[in-house]
Amino acid sequence: MIETLNMFSFIGGSGEAVLNPIYEGLTLIGPYALSVVLVLSIFYGIFLGVKYAQAEDEATKANMQKTLINFIIGAAAVWILLAVLYAIREPLGRWITSG
């Protein structure tokens, strides 16, 4: 019978010993990180919106519009990825330690 390979056997420790500090850190910092990223995104979005509103010629306005759209897409992607990481921390930990 083929034994499954434990990812943590190479570092000489159990999966729980390695994963517990990471899991506890994500549990402790996760909600705050999500909040900080969201608040900073809102402020930077407002800043870019004001710069777009202050743009006078069409070329600058078009450039600021592209910048604002790219920022919104990027900020949404980062926030969603952080939320997914925070949401799957427990099942991911069980999957890794079940090895």
C-alpha positions as CSV (number, residue, x, y, z in Angstrom):
1,M,0.0,0.0,0.0
2,I,1.3,3.5,-0.9
3,E,1.5,5.9,2.0
4,T,0.5,9.5,1.5
5,L,3.3,12.0,1.7
6,N,3.0,14.5,4.5
7,M,4.1,18.0,3.4
8,F,5.7,18.7,6.7
9,S,7.8,15.5,7.0
10,F,10.7,17.2,5.2
11,I,11.0,19.9,7.9
12,G,10.9,17.4,10.8
13,G,7.8,18.5,12.5
14,S,4.1,17.8,12.6
15,G,1.8,19.8,10.5
16,E,0.0,21.1,13.5
17,A,3.2,22.5,15.0
18,V,3.9,24.4,11.9
19,L,0.4,25.4,11.0
20,N,-1.0,26.5,14.4
21,P,0.9,29.9,14.5
22,I,-0.2,30.7,11.0
23,Y,-3.8,29.7,11.7
24,E,-3.9,31.7,14.9
25,G,-2.3,34.7,13.1
26,L,-4.9,34.6,10.4
27,T,-7.7,34.3,12.9
28,L,-6.4,37.2,14.9
29,I,-5.3,39.6,12.2
30,G,-7.8,38.6,9.4
31,P,-10.7,40.8,10.2
32,Y,-8.5,43.8,10.9
33,A,-6.6,43.3,7.7
34,L,-9.8,43.1,5.7
35,S,-11.1,46.3,7.4
36,V,-7.8,48.2,6.9
37,V,-7.6,47.2,3.2
38,L,-11.3,48.2,2.7
39,V,-10.9,51.6,4.4
40,L,-7.6,52.4,2.5
41,S,-9.3,51.4,-0.7
42,I,-12.2,53.7,-0.1
43,F,-9.9,56.6,0.7
44,Y,-7.7,56.0,-2.4
45,G,-10.8,55.6,-4.5
46,I,-12.2,58.9,-3.3
47,F,-8.8,60.5,-4.0
48,L,-8.7,59.1,-7.6
49,G,-12.4,60.3,-8.1
50,V,-11.5,63.8,-7.0
51,K,-8.5,63.8,-9.4
52,Y,-10.8,62.6,-12.2
53,A,-13.3,65.4,-11.4
54,Q,-10.5,68.0,-11.4
55,A,-9.1,66.9,-14.8
56,E,-9.6,69.6,-17.3
57,D,-8.7,68.3,-20.8
58,E,-10.2,65.1,-22.4
59,A,-6.8,63.2,-22.5
60,T,-6.2,63.6,-18.8
61,K,-9.8,62.8,-18.0
62,A,-9.6,59.6,-20.1
63,N,-6.3,58.6,-18.4
64,M,-7.8,59.2,-14.9
65,Q,-10.9,57.2,-15.9
66,K,-8.7,54.2,-16.9
67,T,-6.7,54.6,-13.7
68,L,-9.9,54.7,-11.6
69,I,-11.4,51.6,-13.3
70,N,-8.1,49.6,-12.9
71,F,-7.9,50.6,-9.3
72,I,-11.5,49.5,-8.6
73,I,-10.9,46.1,-10.3
74,G,-7.6,45.6,-8.4
75,A,-8.9,46.6,-5.1
76,A,-11.9,44.3,-5.5
77,A,-9.6,41.4,-6.4
78,V,-7.4,42.0,-3.4
79,W,-10.3,42.3,-1.0
80,I,-12.0,39.1,-2.4
81,L,-8.7,37.1,-2.2
82,L,-8.2,38.2,1.4
83,A,-11.7,37.3,2.3
84,V,-11.4,33.9,0.6
85,L,-8.1,33.2,2.4
86,Y,-9.7,34.2,5.7
87,A,-12.7,32.0,5.0
88,I,-10.8,28.9,4.0
89,R,-8.1,29.0,6.7
90,E,-9.7,26.2,8.8
91,P,-10.5,23.7,5.9
92,L,-7.1,24.4,4.4
93,G,-5.3,23.7,7.7
94,R,-7.2,20.4,8.0
95,W,-6.4,19.4,4.5
96,I,-2.7,20.1,4.9
97,T,-2.4,18.3,8.3
98,S,-4.4,15.3,7.2
99,G,-1.5,14.5,4.8
